[in-house]
Amino acid sequence: GNGTTTNQFTPITVANLPAVTQVFAGHYHSMALTAAGALYSWGFNSTGQLGLGDKTNRSRPVQVNVGAPIASADGGEGHTIALGTDGTVWTWGSNDFGQLGNGKTSASPSGPAAVAGLSDVVSVNGGREHVVALTGSGQVYTWGSNQKGQLGVGDLTNRTRPTQVTVPC
């Protein structure tokens, strides 16, 4: 986020960011969340994982127009997940295995889109090519790649939409 692509071996300040409350990382991209719920991203953008509507890499932070104030975010290998302050989930970027949760397996360089069928989500986490969401009532939903059973649904079938996981009590 320093405006160059030169390796940096000591910590530096990322300039031009409002007061940051949280930071997140994907495989080759980074994000920062402000106290006002604005999300900024920078880094590699080959699949639109920065959420800016294109595939241009950025060496400085750029604000992402998510469509809702953001409470939290996370990154996968080439996709990003954001949690709205209202419990909605937003995704963008790579979608080879359905990790955007939109029922498709094609990328979304056009930017963030809400994941249908989820509400009251309190936590989201991105895996390499999958997503896990937790609701306020303790329900777990997963979607994306399931090649190693990482979705926890009892099979090896990828899911392109959120699927509730049965968690034994």
Backbone as ProteinMPNN parsed JSONL, in Angstrom:
{"seq_chain_A": "GNGTTTNQFTPITVANLPAVTQVFAGHYHSMALTAAGALYSWGFNSTGQLGLGDKTNRSRPVQVNVGAPIASADGGEGHTIALGTDGTVWTWGSNDFGQLGNGKTSASPSGPAAVAGLSDVVSVNGGREHVVALTGSGQVYTWGSNQKGQLGVGDLTNRTRPTQVTVPC", "coords_chain_A": {"N_chain_A": [[0.787, -1.208, 0.0], [2.131, 1.162, -0.274], [2.496, 2.531, -2.614], [4.385, 1.509, -4.336], [5.977, -1.349, -5.918], [8.051, -2.498, -4.716], [9.791, -4.715, -2.614], [9.413, -4.576, 0.91], [11.159, -4.57, 3.858], [10.911, -3.776, 6.46], [8.51, -2.452, 8.805], [6.178, -0.037, 7.539], [4.227, 2.968, 7.228], [0.981, 2.928, 5.884], [-0.085, 5.222, 3.726], [-2.584, 7.833, 3.352], [-4.998, 6.844, 4.446], [-8.05, 6.95, 6.259], [-8.758, 6.924, 9.845], [-8.053, 3.744, 10.91], [-9.601, 0.746, 11.979], [-9.552, -2.006, 11.769], [-7.679, -4.566, 10.06], [-7.282, -6.693, 7.198], [-6.397, -9.624, 5.307], [-5.994, -11.094, 2.111], [-4.997, -13.614, -0.232], [-3.133, -12.343, -2.014], [-3.79, -9.728, -1.553], [-4.746, -6.805, 0.363], [-6.732, -5.301, 2.988], [-8.366, -2.582, 4.643], [-10.335, -1.41, 7.326], [-12.363, 1.294, 8.264], [-13.365, 3.345, 11.085], [-15.806, 4.386, 10.418], [-16.947, 2.442, 8.882], [-16.079, 2.123, 6.289], [-14.473, 0.424, 3.64], [-11.245, -0.243, 2.475], [-9.048, -1.261, -0.153], [-6.137, -2.93, -1.566], [-3.476, -4.108, -3.719], [-2.875, -7.208, -5.475], [-5.028, -7.903, -8.228], [-6.174, -9.703, -10.029], [-8.518, -11.166, -10.359], [-10.524, -9.462, -9.749], [-10.628, -9.128, -7.009], [-10.218, -6.897, -5.436], [-12.513, -5.445, -5.487], [-13.197, -3.247, -7.04], [-14.339, -3.107, -9.497], [-12.81, -3.736, -11.703], [-9.83, -5.261, -13.12], [-7.392, -4.264, -12.417], [-4.305, -3.992, -10.826], [-3.526, -2.486, -7.653], [-1.387, -0.254, -5.998], [-1.76, 1.407, -3.944], [-4.111, 2.189, -1.308], [-7.599, 2.001, -2.095], [-10.921, 3.109, -1.863], [-13.602, 0.836, -1.447], [-16.725, 0.448, -2.931], [-19.085, -0.857, -1.312], [-21.812, -0.842, -0.693], [-23.031, -0.922, 1.7], [-22.504, -0.095, 5.155], [-19.564, -1.514, 6.598], [-18.735, -4.123, 8.845], [-16.816, -6.056, 9.186], [-14.345, -8.022, 7.445], [-12.834, -10.382, 5.13], [-10.358, -12.223, 3.325], [-9.949, -14.517, 0.625], [-8.219, -16.774, -1.549], [-8.486, -15.542, -4.117], [-10.706, -14.036, -3.77], [-13.042, -11.93, -1.962], [-14.715, -11.292, 1.112], [-17.214, -9.52, 2.77], [-18.718, -8.313, 5.738], [-21.679, -6.792, 6.402], [-22.788, -4.125, 8.575], [-25.391, -4.581, 9.144], [-25.75, -7.291, 9.158], [-25.696, -8.487, 6.675], [-24.073, -10.23, 3.934], [-21.427, -9.717, 1.729], [-19.795, -10.334, -1.381], [-17.004, -10.7, -3.691], [-14.902, -11.097, -6.619], [-12.829, -13.92, -7.469], [-14.508, -16.88, -8.567], [-14.472, -19.56, -9.17], [-15.232, -21.91, -7.883], [-17.679, -21.388, -6.829], [-17.446, -19.693, -4.68], [-18.43, -17.126, -4.303], [-21.03, -17.367, -3.63], [-23.291, -16.928, -5.161], [-24.722, -18.66, -6.735], [-23.473, -19.257, -9.093], [-20.539, -20.028, -11.128], [-18.687, -18.138, -12.061], [-16.452, -15.358, -12.368], [-16.59, -12.143, -10.656], [-15.797, -9.363, -11.579], [-17.128, -7.006, -11.585], [-17.654, -5.975, -9.123], [-18.68, -5.681, -5.605], [-21.368, -7.8, -4.418], [-24.41, -8.61, -2.797], [-24.927, -11.555, -0.851], [-27.488, -13.709, -1.34], [-30.133, -14.95, 0.778], [-29.037, -15.029, 3.301], [-28.996, -13.794, 6.633], [-28.644, -11.83, 9.629], [-25.96, -12.388, 10.108], [-22.955, -12.718, 11.904], [-20.279, -13.176, 11.729], [-17.746, -13.698, 9.296], [-15.596, -15.741, 7.35], [-12.94, -16.332, 5.135], [-11.777, -19.048, 3.274], [-9.284, -20.733, 1.314], [-10.667, -21.216, -1.165], [-13.282, -21.066, -0.385], [-16.058, -20.152, 1.809], [-17.068, -19.355, 5.14], [-19.771, -18.697, 7.231], [-21.226, -17.334, 10.173], [-24.187, -17.12, 12.036], [-26.11, -14.961, 14.24], [-27.711, -16.595, 15.772], [-26.275, -18.867, 15.983], [-26.108, -20.545, 13.775], [-24.302, -22.169, 11.177], [-23.055, -21.494, 7.986], [-21.828, -22.554, 4.828], [-19.985, -22.287, 1.719], [-18.724, -22.766, -1.641], [-15.587, -24.199, -2.695], [-15.326, -27.692, -2.116], [-13.568, -29.757, -2.172], [-12.002, -31.163, -0.379], [-13.715, -31.726, 1.624], [-14.107, -29.49, 3.178], [-16.338, -27.897, 3.574], [-17.979, -29.107, 5.388], [-20.334, -30.567, 5.064], [-20.768, -33.237, 4.674], [-20.105, -34.444, 2.246], [-18.306, -34.315, -0.922], [-18.989, -32.335, -2.685], [-18.963, -29.284, -4.419], [-20.398, -26.135, -3.443], [-22.494, -23.59, -4.62], [-24.103, -21.822, -3.426], [-24.996, -20.523, -0.165], [-24.982, -23.062, 2.288], [-26.492, -24.646, 4.952], [-24.773, -25.907, 7.73], [-24.907, -28.797, 9.628], [-24.322, -28.867, 12.923], [-23.196, -30.89, 15.424], [-24.397, -30.932, 18.777]], "CA_chain_A": [[0.0, 0.0, 0.0], [2.989, 2.351, -0.226], [2.619, 3.142, -3.932], [5.409, 0.858, -5.141], [5.958, -2.809, -5.889], [9.339, -2.873, -4.143], [9.686, -5.418, -1.334], [9.707, -3.747, 2.088], [11.579, -5.511, 4.888], [10.595, -3.221, 7.774], [7.175, -1.854, 8.784], [5.992, 1.345, 7.106], [2.856, 3.445, 7.326], [0.202, 3.004, 4.649], [-0.559, 6.602, 3.698], [-3.875, 8.201, 2.764], [-6.116, 6.085, 5.0], [-8.651, 7.496, 7.482], [-8.493, 6.113, 11.038], [-8.325, 2.33, 10.644], [-9.915, -0.037, 13.176], [-9.239, -3.413, 11.523], [-7.03, -4.886, 8.791], [-7.546, -8.051, 6.739], [-5.546, -9.991, 4.181], [-6.285, -12.22, 1.249], [-3.774, -14.283, -0.671], [-2.232, -11.317, -2.53], [-4.384, -8.398, -1.407], [-4.954, -6.356, 1.735], [-7.882, -4.43, 3.188], [-8.426, -1.863, 5.911], [-11.684, -0.958, 7.661], [-12.342, 2.503, 9.076], [-14.375, 3.434, 12.135], [-17.078, 4.731, 9.771], [-17.428, 1.29, 8.131], [-15.6, 2.151, 4.904], [-13.462, -0.591, 3.363], [-10.234, 0.111, 1.482], [-8.3, -2.442, -0.579], [-5.0, -2.71, -2.445], [-2.711, -5.313, -4.01], [-3.125, -7.965, -6.696], [-6.449, -7.781, -8.548], [-6.366, -10.463, -11.27], [-9.889, -11.692, -10.456], [-11.442, -8.455, -9.221], [-10.724, -9.297, -5.567], [-10.187, -5.618, -4.734], [-13.879, -4.929, -5.431], [-13.23, -1.936, -7.669], [-14.999, -3.191, -10.792], [-11.862, -3.998, -12.785], [-8.789, -6.219, -12.762], [-6.149, -3.513, -12.34], [-3.633, -4.036, -9.527], [-3.392, -1.178, -7.013], [-0.299, -0.206, -5.026], [-2.221, 2.29, -2.871], [-5.489, 1.888, -0.918], [-8.719, 2.623, -2.792], [-12.155, 2.765, -1.167], [-14.496, -0.1, -2.131], [-18.134, 0.816, -2.785], [-19.753, -2.117, -1.0], [-23.259, -0.669, -0.702], [-23.478, -0.967, 3.093], [-21.375, 0.027, 6.096], [-18.947, -2.811, 6.824], [-18.316, -4.422, 10.219], [-15.683, -6.958, 9.16], [-14.078, -8.569, 6.105], [-11.785, -11.385, 5.065], [-9.992, -12.534, 1.958], [-9.537, -15.859, 0.247], [-7.122, -16.733, -2.514], [-8.761, -14.513, -5.122], [-12.028, -13.468, -3.51], [-13.159, -11.165, -0.733], [-16.001, -11.38, 1.786], [-17.408, -8.43, 3.727], [-19.898, -8.422, 6.58], [-22.313, -5.506, 6.648], [-23.192, -3.881, 9.958], [-26.768, -5.062, 9.265], [-25.757, -8.754, 9.101], [-25.651, -8.978, 5.296], [-22.758, -10.677, 3.478], [-21.088, -9.227, 0.385], [-18.64, -11.034, -1.933], [-16.555, -10.318, -5.024], [-13.635, -11.693, -7.041], [-12.802, -15.251, -8.07], [-15.71, -17.671, -8.275], [-14.325, -20.834, -9.873], [-15.864, -22.997, -7.135], [-18.907, -20.895, -6.218], [-17.141, -19.023, -3.417], [-19.166, -15.869, -4.144], [-22.335, -17.69, -3.064], [-24.352, -16.361, -5.999], [-25.317, -19.693, -7.575], [-22.719, -19.366, -10.345], [-19.105, -20.278, -11.019], [-17.967, -17.185, -12.893], [-15.92, -14.266, -11.561], [-17.388, -10.937, -10.515], [-14.964, -8.164, -11.534], [-17.969, -5.814, -11.54], [-17.649, -5.445, -7.77], [-19.414, -6.372, -4.535], [-22.789, -8.151, -4.531], [-24.911, -9.247, -1.581], [-25.214, -12.986, -0.923], [-28.901, -13.907, -1.022], [-30.506, -16.043, 1.662], [-28.364, -14.942, 4.605], [-29.289, -12.617, 7.459], [-28.18, -11.932, 11.012], [-24.607, -12.954, 10.145], [-22.104, -11.995, 12.849], [-18.877, -13.447, 11.435], [-17.434, -14.343, 8.015], [-14.197, -16.101, 7.162], [-12.631, -16.88, 3.825], [-10.733, -20.043, 3.095], [-8.63, -20.571, 0.02], [-11.686, -21.109, -2.218], [-14.59, -21.256, 0.232], [-16.451, -19.155, 2.798], [-17.825, -19.816, 6.3], [-20.492, -17.603, 7.888], [-21.889, -17.683, 11.426], [-25.281, -16.203, 12.359], [-26.28, -14.632, 15.644], [-28.37, -17.709, 16.472], [-25.36, -19.999, 16.035], [-26.122, -21.372, 12.562], [-23.114, -22.078, 10.338], [-23.292, -21.667, 6.553], [-20.604, -22.641, 4.05], [-20.152, -22.411, 0.274], [-17.483, -22.733, -2.417], [-14.905, -25.466, -2.932], [-15.487, -28.726, -1.091], [-12.756, -30.859, -2.668], [-11.44, -31.911, 0.757], [-14.738, -31.792, 2.658], [-13.978, -28.322, 4.039], [-17.624, -27.251, 3.847], [-18.58, -29.757, 6.537], [-21.708, -30.978, 4.743], [-20.847, -34.687, 4.562], [-19.765, -34.947, 0.918], [-17.219, -33.567, -1.563], [-19.602, -31.535, -3.749], [-18.87, -27.83, -4.261], [-21.674, -25.451, -3.273], [-22.476, -22.238, -5.168], [-24.972, -21.01, -2.56], [-24.815, -20.885, 1.24], [-25.592, -24.298, 2.734], [-26.4, -24.748, 6.403], [-24.014, -27.05, 8.241], [-25.444, -29.36, 10.871], [-23.244, -28.966, 13.902], [-23.681, -31.641, 16.593], [-24.256, -30.195, 20.06]], "C_chain_A": [[0.825, 1.266, 0.0], [3.217, 2.995, -1.588], [3.683, 2.54, -4.818], [5.166, -0.648, -5.15], [7.298, -3.347, -5.394], [9.112, -3.591, -2.818], [10.12, -4.499, -0.201], [9.995, -4.674, 3.249], [11.395, -5.001, 6.312], [9.216, -2.571, 7.688], [7.198, -0.4, 8.309], [4.524, 1.705, 7.268], [2.213, 3.425, 5.947], [-0.454, 4.368, 4.662], [-1.977, 6.703, 3.128], [-5.036, 7.322, 3.211], [-6.707, 6.853, 6.177], [-8.333, 6.564, 8.65], [-8.972, 4.684, 10.832], [-8.562, 1.6, 11.963], [-9.581, -1.509, 13.019], [-8.509, -3.533, 10.186], [-7.264, -6.362, 8.482], [-6.637, -8.34, 5.555], [-6.141, -11.155, 3.422], [-4.961, -12.829, 0.832], [-2.733, -13.273, -1.162], [-2.842, -9.927, -2.442], [-4.646, -8.095, 0.063], [-6.14, -5.406, 1.786], [-7.763, -3.752, 4.536], [-9.845, -1.344, 6.091], [-11.579, 0.258, 8.565], [-13.438, 2.455, 10.135], [-15.752, 3.736, 11.556], [-17.645, 3.577, 8.947], [-17.054, 1.306, 6.667], [-14.47, 1.128, 4.752], [-12.541, -0.103, 2.257], [-9.472, -1.151, 1.116], [-7.138, -2.034, -1.479], [-4.281, -4.038, -2.647], [-3.058, -5.897, -5.362], [-4.633, -8.006, -6.956], [-6.819, -8.574, -9.8], [-7.775, -11.006, -11.445], [-10.923, -10.704, -9.926], [-11.573, -8.495, -7.713], [-10.617, -7.989, -4.781], [-11.566, -4.973, -4.668], [-14.068, -3.586, -6.1], [-13.836, -1.95, -9.067], [-14.074, -3.406, -11.966], [-10.851, -5.037, -12.317], [-7.413, -5.552, -12.703], [-5.57, -3.598, -10.931], [-3.523, -2.613, -8.974], [-2.277, -1.234, -5.978], [-0.601, 0.77, -3.886], [-3.67, 1.938, -2.535], [-6.512, 2.689, -1.728], [-9.988, 2.183, -2.08], [-13.042, 1.891, -2.048], [-15.933, 0.354, -1.876], [-18.944, -0.458, -2.571], [-21.265, -1.978, -1.047], [-23.863, -0.74, 0.682], [-22.272, -0.678, 3.972], [-20.866, -1.36, 6.469], [-18.488, -2.945, 8.278], [-17.046, -5.243, 10.245], [-15.49, -7.432, 7.722], [-13.037, -9.666, 6.221], [-11.504, -11.659, 3.593], [-9.653, -13.99, 1.792], [-8.393, -15.744, -0.743], [-7.326, -15.63, -3.539], [-10.142, -13.912, -4.952], [-12.025, -12.755, -2.163], [-14.58, -11.282, -0.208], [-16.073, -10.214, 2.755], [-18.715, -8.652, 4.467], [-20.439, -7.027, 6.838], [-22.696, -5.356, 8.109], [-24.621, -4.355, 10.208], [-26.876, -6.578, 9.168], [-25.807, -9.33, 7.702], [-24.221, -9.373, 4.945], [-22.59, -10.245, 2.026], [-19.838, -9.957, -0.091], [-18.27, -10.463, -3.288], [-15.225, -10.999, -5.32], [-13.803, -13.049, -7.682], [-14.009, -16.072, -7.626], [-15.659, -19.03, -8.953], [-15.068, -21.979, -9.198], [-17.161, -22.568, -6.458], [-18.688, -20.119, -4.944], [-17.788, -17.648, -3.259], [-20.575, -16.103, -3.619], [-23.51, -17.193, -3.87], [-24.996, -17.373, -6.941], [-24.591, -19.928, -8.884], [-21.276, -19.775, -10.057], [-18.35, -19.402, -12.011], [-17.583, -15.989, -12.033], [-16.822, -13.043, -11.595], [-16.498, -9.7, -10.45], [-15.785, -6.887, -11.481], [-18.075, -5.244, -10.134], [-18.545, -6.202, -6.815], [-20.883, -6.632, -4.852], [-23.197, -8.871, -3.255], [-25.183, -10.719, -1.846], [-26.653, -13.18, -0.461], [-29.092, -15.054, -0.034], [-29.832, -16.041, 3.014], [-28.815, -13.677, 5.331], [-28.744, -12.88, 8.856], [-26.796, -12.582, 11.113], [-23.744, -12.078, 11.056], [-20.618, -12.202, 12.582], [-18.756, -14.111, 10.069], [-15.944, -14.623, 7.955], [-14.015, -16.721, 5.792], [-11.545, -17.92, 3.914], [-10.112, -19.815, 1.736], [-9.653, -20.361, -1.094], [-13.072, -21.376, -1.661], [-14.822, -20.191, 1.299], [-17.234, -19.844, 3.909], [-18.47, -18.583, 6.935], [-21.206, -18.141, 9.122], [-22.967, -16.651, 11.702], [-25.343, -15.965, 13.866], [-26.939, -15.734, 16.446], [-27.515, -18.975, 16.473], [-25.394, -20.919, 14.829], [-24.856, -21.11, 11.748], [-23.513, -22.356, 8.902], [-21.947, -21.693, 5.848], [-20.946, -22.689, 2.568], [-18.784, -22.284, -0.399], [-16.911, -24.118, -2.616], [-15.092, -26.415, -1.755], [-14.664, -29.956, -1.46], [-12.158, -31.718, -1.563], [-12.443, -32.037, 1.901], [-14.757, -30.592, 3.581], [-15.288, -27.598, 4.32], [-18.371, -27.903, 5.004], [-20.0, -30.251, 6.318], [-21.839, -32.472, 4.472], [-20.596, -35.262, 3.187], [-18.617, -34.106, 0.355], [-17.726, -32.708, -2.716], [-19.459, -30.05, -3.443], [-20.268, -27.248, -4.118], [-21.543, -24.025, -3.797], [-23.41, -21.293, -4.411], [-24.731, -21.427, -1.111], [-25.626, -22.12, 1.609], [-25.398, -24.406, 4.235], [-25.675, -26.032, 6.787], [-24.679, -27.507, 9.538], [-24.295, -29.595, 11.827], [-23.783, -29.72, 15.103], [-23.431, -30.859, 17.883], [-23.666, -31.084, 21.12]], "O_chain_A": [[0.289, 2.347, 0.247], [4.037, 3.905, -1.713], [3.878, 3.0, -5.943], [4.266, -1.151, -4.477], [7.636, -4.508, -5.626], [8.329, -3.129, -1.988], [11.078, -3.737, -0.338], [9.146, -5.495, 3.597], [11.692, -5.716, 7.269], [8.794, -2.176, 6.602], [8.11, 0.361, 8.633], [3.679, 0.825, 7.429], [2.818, 3.849, 4.963], [-1.293, 4.644, 5.519], [-2.485, 5.769, 2.507], [-5.961, 7.081, 2.436], [-5.96, 7.361, 7.014], [-7.704, 5.523, 8.457], [-10.158, 4.446, 10.606], [-7.834, 1.797, 12.936], [-9.349, -2.2, 14.012], [-8.695, -2.707, 9.292], [-7.424, -7.179, 9.389], [-6.165, -7.423, 4.882], [-6.713, -12.076, 4.004], [-3.93, -12.592, 1.461], [-1.571, -13.345, -0.763], [-2.444, -9.034, -3.191], [-4.753, -8.998, 0.892], [-6.511, -4.79, 0.787], [-7.139, -4.278, 5.458], [-10.479, -0.896, 5.136], [-10.802, 0.263, 9.52], [-14.332, 1.612, 10.074], [-16.764, 3.372, 12.156], [-18.721, 3.716, 8.367], [-17.648, 0.577, 5.873], [-13.622, 0.99, 5.633], [-12.999, 0.391, 1.227], [-9.264, -2.019, 1.964], [-7.139, -0.956, -2.072], [-4.444, -4.972, -1.862], [-3.478, -5.188, -6.276], [-5.424, -8.129, -6.02], [-7.694, -8.153, -10.555], [-8.19, -11.281, -12.571], [-12.071, -11.076, -9.682], [-12.536, -7.951, -7.171], [-10.895, -7.97, -3.582], [-11.776, -4.05, -3.88], [-15.001, -2.855, -5.767], [-13.848, -0.926, -9.749], [-14.497, -3.277, -13.115], [-11.001, -5.621, -11.244], [-6.392, -6.206, -12.915], [-6.261, -3.309, -9.954], [-3.437, -1.651, -9.738], [-2.227, -2.16, -5.168], [0.209, 0.936, -2.973], [-4.39, 1.434, -3.397], [-6.326, 3.874, -2.006], [-10.124, 1.011, -1.728], [-13.215, 2.161, -3.237], [-16.311, 0.614, -0.733], [-19.43, -1.063, -3.526], [-21.944, -2.935, -1.418], [-25.08, -0.631, 0.832], [-21.14, -0.977, 3.591], [-21.661, -2.285, 6.638], [-17.932, -2.013, 8.86], [-16.271, -5.158, 11.198], [-16.374, -7.261, 6.882], [-12.432, -9.858, 7.277], [-12.324, -11.355, 2.727], [-9.13, -14.626, 2.707], [-7.684, -14.738, -0.773], [-6.403, -14.857, -3.797], [-10.69, -13.338, -5.893], [-11.132, -12.948, -1.339], [-15.534, -11.362, -0.982], [-15.115, -9.941, 3.478], [-19.696, -9.122, 3.891], [-19.757, -6.181, 7.417], [-22.905, -6.35, 8.805], [-25.023, -4.516, 11.36], [-27.985, -7.107, 9.101], [-25.945, -10.543, 7.544], [-23.27, -8.912, 5.577], [-23.498, -10.391, 1.208], [-18.917, -10.181, 0.694], [-19.087, -9.829, -3.956], [-14.512, -11.424, -4.411], [-14.799, -13.307, -8.359], [-14.467, -15.981, -6.487], [-16.703, -19.596, -9.278], [-15.49, -22.921, -9.868], [-17.688, -23.289, -5.611], [-19.634, -19.897, -4.188], [-17.705, -17.057, -2.182], [-21.248, -15.158, -3.207], [-24.611, -17.047, -3.338], [-25.735, -16.99, -7.848], [-25.049, -20.72, -9.707], [-20.853, -19.856, -8.904], [-17.468, -19.885, -12.721], [-18.291, -15.642, -11.088], [-17.701, -12.923, -12.448], [-16.429, -9.044, -9.411], [-15.226, -5.798, -11.349], [-18.548, -4.119, -9.97], [-19.104, -7.24, -7.167], [-21.555, -5.806, -5.469], [-22.422, -9.649, -2.698], [-25.618, -11.09, -2.936], [-26.996, -12.854, 0.675], [-28.313, -16.007, -0.013], [-30.034, -16.964, 3.803], [-28.992, -12.625, 4.718], [-28.427, -14.015, 9.211], [-26.499, -13.255, 12.1], [-23.798, -10.85, 10.984], [-19.784, -11.49, 13.141], [-19.557, -14.978, 9.719], [-15.132, -13.841, 8.448], [-14.828, -17.53, 5.345], [-10.514, -17.705, 4.551], [-10.387, -18.81, 1.081], [-9.521, -19.427, -1.885], [-13.947, -21.859, -2.38], [-13.918, -19.433, 1.651], [-17.972, -20.797, 3.66], [-17.814, -17.564, 7.149], [-21.723, -19.258, 9.118], [-22.715, -15.449, 11.619], [-24.715, -16.673, 14.653], [-26.757, -15.813, 17.661], [-27.969, -20.033, 16.91], [-24.768, -21.978, 14.853], [-24.396, -19.973, 11.645], [-24.22, -23.324, 8.62], [-21.033, -20.953, 6.212], [-22.051, -23.08, 2.192], [-17.827, -21.771, 0.182], [-17.651, -25.098, -2.699], [-15.031, -26.026, -0.589], [-15.027, -31.076, -1.1], [-11.839, -32.884, -1.794], [-12.076, -32.41, 3.015], [-15.355, -30.651, 4.655], [-15.342, -26.763, 5.222], [-19.303, -27.31, 5.547], [-20.783, -30.346, 7.263], [-22.911, -32.932, 4.08], [-20.843, -36.447, 2.964], [-18.03, -33.288, 1.064], [-16.964, -32.389, -3.629], [-19.79, -29.603, -2.345], [-21.228, -27.824, -4.628], [-20.588, -23.326, -3.459], [-23.49, -20.105, -4.726], [-24.31, -22.554, -0.852], [-26.809, -22.217, 1.284], [-24.281, -24.275, 4.736], [-25.936, -27.1, 6.234], [-24.972, -26.702, 10.422], [-23.411, -30.413, 11.575], [-24.725, -29.257, 15.747], [-22.395, -30.215, 18.051], [-23.474, -30.647, 22.255]]}, "name": "protein", "num_of_chains": 1, "seq": "GNGTTTNQFTPITVANLPAVTQVFAGHYHSMALTAAGALYSWGFNSTGQLGLGDKTNRSRPVQVNVGAPIASADGGEGHTIALGTDGTVWTWGSNDFGQLGNGKTSASPSGPAAVAGLSDVVSVNGGREHVVALTGSGQVYTWGSNQKGQLGVGDLTNRTRPTQVTVPC"}
